[in-house]
Amino acid sequence: MPNHVLFILALMAIGQTAAAQGPRRGFQREAFTTETPMVHDPVMAKDGDTYYIFSTGMGISQMTSKDRKTWTVLPQPVMTVIPGWTTDSVPGFGNHVWAPDVIQWHGRWWLAYSCSTFGKNNSAIGLLSSRTLRARIWKDEGCIVTSRDKRDNWNAIDPNFVIDDNDQPWLVWGSFWDGIQLVRLDTTMHIAQGAKPRTIARRYDPDYKPTEPNPTSKYAGTNAIEAPFIFKHGGYYYLFVSWDYCCRGAKSNYRVAVGRSKTVEGPYLDRSGKDMTKGGGTLFIEGDKKEWEAAGHCAAYTFDGEDIFVCHGYSATQNGAAMLIQRPIVWTVDGWPELKP
């Protein structure tokens, strides 16, 4: 077994012990480099000449690279101490922080993260900020939004920041229940006064009832859509979403679909014109069953003049391990994204 795999397994074991004991100060271990990083729910950013990946992990995992080929997996998580409000807001939450997003806006880096327990919608999205991605300590900016069982028909996980053409920030998030949510933010990156979340995408039309049960959770239902990411290109906002089921290793059937809108608020339509609130979405990537069993939880960026698609894939040759996928995006003549062969 490769050394970096052994390291990650050891890190997970230590993290599980730490989760039982409460917040901890981090791990005193060495960094290592790899060209095939194991990662779940990756997002990427560039600060100076260095690329950063933040992803699901104990306290939010992070790694760096100068060329997006060789990655240095850092031993120090982003959150060396988990804020106390997270465990007060989300019963059962420990140190395993999910699905971050990061964006630079008005001179600061803003990092949102998910606090939850698998398959339930008692969840919260927290916020950190820093002047630089090199910071060892990020400022706790509290909670952006929470969801509660029997109160909210949505799940406050998988956040993504969006800045529209008027320099107005928005947050899009969601997993299962009534699907993907969007809300306007204020200048502190919290929900603007009077703003209410609304659904902008679902896996299925509300009138359609899938016959197959959810294999991962009896609570979440079968509206299997999550992990939104909005990317602006040309005159459109493109909404990428993940369909179906993650986190099952080689049994995962995760895939990414996309729609677009002239405005950040929608409606988002797929290539055939179907509204994503009614189950629309154009398939963008799925497992080829040769290299990847499945692929999802994506992000998209423009780095050095090139549009890049990022997600994790469940490896067909590594027993379903979640690993980094990076592919260039090309655009059709009618303005739809495709992966470069």
N, C-alpha and C positions, 0 to 999 in steps of 0.2 A: 504494500500500500504506500503511495507517495507520502513524503514527509508532511506536505501541506495538508493532506487529508487527515493524517494522524493528529496534526496540530488542531485542526478545526473540531475533530471529535473530542479531543481533550478540552478544548475551550468550551464546547457545549456542555460537557460534564461538569466543569467548574461552574459554568453559568447557572446550571440547574441547582447546584448547591447554593449558589449566591442568591438565587431567586427565593429559596426557602428561608434564607437567613435575613433577607431584606437588602436595602441598598448597600453597594460596596464601592470601593475606591478604584476598582479596575484591576487589570492583570499585569503583573511584572514579567512579561515574556518578550522575546525578541521578534522583530518583524521578519517576514520572509518574502521572497519574490516568486512569481509564477506567471506563466503566459496563458494558463487555463484556470482562472479563478472560479472557485465555487461561490455562488452568490444567489440570493433570493430577493426579489423586488428591487432591482438596482435603479438608482438615479445617478446622473453624472453632472459635473460642473467643472469649469476651468477657472483657476485663479492664478494670474501670472502665467508662468510656463508649465504649470502642473495641473493635471487632470485629477479629479477626485471622484470616487464612487462611494455612495452611502447606500446601505442596504439593511434589510431585516437582520437582527442579531441582538445579542445581549448588550443593551445600552446603545444600539445602532452601530453596526460594523462600518469600517471605513478602509479604503485603500487608495493609493496614489500611483500616478504614472506620468512620465514625460512624453510618451509616444502612443499611449492607448494600446500598447502591445504587451509590454512587461509591467506587471502590477506589483507593487509592494503592499502587502497586507499588514496593516498597522495593528499592534497589540492593544493599543489604547482605544476604547470605544469613545464615541462622541460624548455620551453621557456617563461620566464616572460616578455620578450620584443621581439616582432617579428621584425627581421631585415628589414630595409627599402627597401632593394633591392627586397624583395619578392613581395611587392605590385607594385613596378615599373615594374617587369618582368611579373606579372600575373594580368591583369585587373580583378577586382572583388574579388580578394583574400583578406580575412580578417585575422582572428585568428584561424580558424578551420583548423588544420594541420592534414593531412592524412598519414596513412600507413607508419610509420617509420620502419627503420631496424637498428640494432645495432650489432657491432662486435668489438672484441679486437684484435688489430694488432700492432706489434712493440711498445708495451708499452703504447698505448693509446686506449681509447674507441672512436669509430667513429659511429656517429648516422646520418643516412640519413633520409630525410623527404620529403613529397610531398606537393606542393602548386598548387592548381588548383581550378576550378569551375566545378560543376557536368556536365558530359557529353561532355565537350569540351577539346581540346588538346592544348590550350594555358596554358602550365604548366611548372613547374620547380621542380627539385630535389635539395634541399639544404643539407648542411653538417655542423655538429657540432662535436666538439671533447672535450675530458676530460681525465684526468689521472685516474679518478675513477667514478663509477656510483653514488656515494654518493654526487657528486658535486651539489651545488645549482645553479651554473652558468656554462654553457657550452660555449666554445669558438666558435664564429661564423666563419666558414671556407668558407663561400660564397656559390656559386652555382656550382653544378657538371655538370648539363645538363639542357637545356630548349628545349621545343618543341613549334612550332608555327603552327597555322592554315594556310593552303595553302602552307606551307614550308616543313613540316615534316609529313610523313604518319605513325606516331607513337605518343604515348602520354607519356610524362615524369612524370609518377607517379609510385607508388608501387616499390620502389627500394629494392634490396637485394645485399649485398656484398658477394663475393665468393673469397676465397684464394686458388689457385691451388697448386699442389704438388711442384711447383718451387717457392713458396712463392710470386707468382704474384697475385696482387689483380685485380678483375673484378667487374663490376656492371651489374646486370641484372634487367630489369624493364619492365613495359608496361601494357597497358590496351587498348583493342579494336584496331581500325585502322588496321595496318598490324601485330599486335600481339606483342610477347615478344621480347625484344631487349637485346643484350649483347655487352659490350665494355670493352676494357682493360683500367685499371687505372694506374696512376703513383704512386710514393711513398707518394704523398700528398693526395691521394684518389680522385684525379680529373682525367678527361680523358687524357690518355697518348697522347703525341704529335703524330699526324698522324693517330690515331686510329679512326675508324668509326663504329658506331652502325650497327648491322645486325640482321635480324630476325631469331630466333631459334625455334619459336613455334607459331602456329595459331590454332584457334578453328576449322576452316574448311579448306579444300583444296581450294586454290585460285580460282579454276575453278567451285567450288560449290557455288550456290547462294541460301541462305535460303529464304524460302517464308514468314516466320513470321517476322514482323518488330521488331526493338529494342523497347521494352516497356518503356525504361528509358531515351532514348536520340535519337533525330533525327539526331544528328551530328556524333555520334560514330559508326554508322553502326551495322552490325550483327556479326562481328568477335569477339564473346563474350568470350574472354580469357584475364586474367589479373593475377596480384598478384603472380609473379614467386618466387620460393624459391629453391635454389640448395643446396643439402646436399650430402656430400661425404661419401661413405661407401664402404669398400673393394676396389675393383678396378674400381668403377664406380662413376660418378657424376649423381645424381638423380634430375631431374627437376620436381618439383611439380608446377602445375598451377591451377587456379580457372576458371571453365567454367560457362557460362551462367550468370544469373543476381542476383546481391546482392541488398541490401539497399531498399528492398520492404517489410520488415517485414515478416509476414506470407506468403506473395505472392512470396518471394524469391525462386529461384530454383538453387542457388549456389551449386557447387559440385567441388571436387578436382580430378584431373587426374595426372598421373605421367609417365615419360619416363626416359631413362638413356643413358649415353654416356661414352665412355672410356676417353674422353677429355672434358675439360670444354667448349670448343668451339662447341661441337656437332660433328656429328648430334645426336640428341636425338630421340631414337626409343622406341616405346611402346612394350608391351609384345608379340605382334604379329609381331613385326618388322616394323611397319609403322612409317615413319618419322613424328615428331611432327610439322614440317613446312608444312606438307600436311594434317593436321588435326588429326594426331595420338595422342594417349594418353590412358593409361589404367586407368579406373575408380578406385579411391582410397577410397573416402568417399562421401556420399550424405545423404540427409535427410531421416530418417526412417518414418517420418510422425507421429511418436508417441512421441518421446522426442524432435526431431529436424525437423523442416520443411525443412531446408537446412543447409549446412555447407561449409565454404570456407575461403579464405585468410589465408593461413597456414604458418607454420614454422616447422622446425625439428631440434632437438638438441641431443647431448649426454651429459647427466648429471649423474655423479656418476656411470658411466659404463652402463647406460641404455639409449636407444634411445627413444626419446619422440616426439610425434606429437602434435602440438598446432594449434588451429584455433578458429574462432568464429562460433557459430551456432545460427540459428534463432529458438528460443524456441517455441515448439508446445503447451506448457502449460502456457507460459507467453506472449501470444498475439504477438509472433514474435520478442520479445526482443533479441538483440544480446548478447550472453553470452559465457563465456570461455569454450572451450573443450580441455582436455588434455587426450591423450591416448598413452600407450606404443606401440612402433613399434616392430614387429617381422619380421624375414627374412626367405623367403622360401629357399629351398635347391638350387634353381637356382638363388638366389640373388635378389628377388623382395620383396619390403616392403609390409607388411600388418598390419592392426591394430589388436592388441591383443584383443581377445574376452573379 
